[in-house]
Amino acid sequence: MGEAKSEESKGSLSILFNHFINRPLARFRQALDQVEQGNLDTRLPALKKDEIGILEGHFNTMVDNLNNSKKKIAEILQAAEAREAQKAKTEKKGS
């Protein structure tokens, strides 16, 4: 009888571990893979206040920061290209 309860307890712990640890970590890994492939629209739910939820929130903030940096770089590049085009246009008129 004691062995049956022990096995039942192990099964319950396994289910809890899978639900609270393995699944969130699998989602986290999938999201990291998406970002690694350049998908900066990836987000995690970050609904819980536990360690996993905190990590998900930080992950989302990190991806937002990457997105903002990417946009700023694109704006700076576009402005530099516009300046170069204007400079070339001005030099062409002066020739």
Residue pairs with C-beta under 8 A, 6 or more apart in sequence:
20 52
21 52
24 52
24 56
25 52
27 44
28 44
28 52
28 55
28 56
28 59
31 42
31 43
31 44
31 59
32 59
34 42
35 42
35 63
35 66
40 63
40 66
40 67
40 70
42 63
43 60
43 63
44 56
44 59
44 60
45 56
46 53
46 54
46 56
46 57
46 59
46 60
47 53
48 56
